[in-house]
Amino acid sequence: MFPDSRCVELILSLYACLIIVHYSPLPVVLRHLPYLKSLPPPDTLLTPLQFTPSQLEAFRRTNIYGATRDRQECWITEWNTCQTFVHAVNPDCAERYTWDK
């Protein structure tokens, strides 16, 4: 039995996050290192999901505000699911797997 596509997405996202959290610098033996290196650093992301609360508030009466809040809730739910899983397997690793990393 194969997991559903949403489960696969979570597993792959968790894997990428754990690689980034655990290794610094990233080991060159990773086959997906070029992809990880292509991701922009967090301080350069300019999507509504990275807005400060006051920046997002400027969009309160627009579709962007509601869509961003919905997406934030999904991300937080997914992060909590992954955090619980990681903590059950390795509490020390879970301590380093934080929302901002």
Disulfide bonds with the S-S distance in Angstrom:
none
